[in-house]
Amino acid sequence: MKFPFWQYLQQPVFDPHYQTVFSPFKFWQRHTISYLERCWAKEYRQPGRLN
């Protein structure tokens, strides 16, 4: 995985509902955890099966 540079730059800085992360290392950690949580939540479907 590459560092999500564009997502890092596009953080809503003045949004009170979003906690802006200024440290690239901490942003990378949070992004990786979020990515793994999204992968974990996906439903697995076996190839070749319709259901």
N, C-alpha and C positions, 0 to 999 in steps of 0.2 A: 504494500500500500504506500502510496506517495502522500506527502503532507498536503492536506486540503487548503492550499494557499488562498484560493479565491474565497472559500467559506470563512476563513480566518479574517480576511479583509472586509467581508460583507457583514460582520457582526453589527447588530443594532446597538450602537454605543449609548444613546440617550433613551432607550426604551426601559421604563421602570419594571417591566415584566420579564426582562431578560438579563441574566447576569453575564456581563461582558468579561471575557477572559483575555488579558493582555499578554500573558506568558505563552509563547508558542508551544512550549513543552506541556503545559497544563491543558491547552486547547487540544493538542494532539491526543492526550490521554482521554479527555472527555469525548472527543470525536470517535476514537477507537472503541470505547465502551458503548457508546450509542450505536455504532455500526454493528457490533456484536449482538446487542440486544435486539436490533431490528432483524438480524439474520436468525436469531433464536426464535423469534415470534412468527416467522414465516412457516406456512404449512408445507410439509414435505409431500410431494406426489411422486410415486414411482414412475419412471419412464415406461411408456407403452400401456399404461392403465388409464382408463377413462375416469375412474372415480378416485 
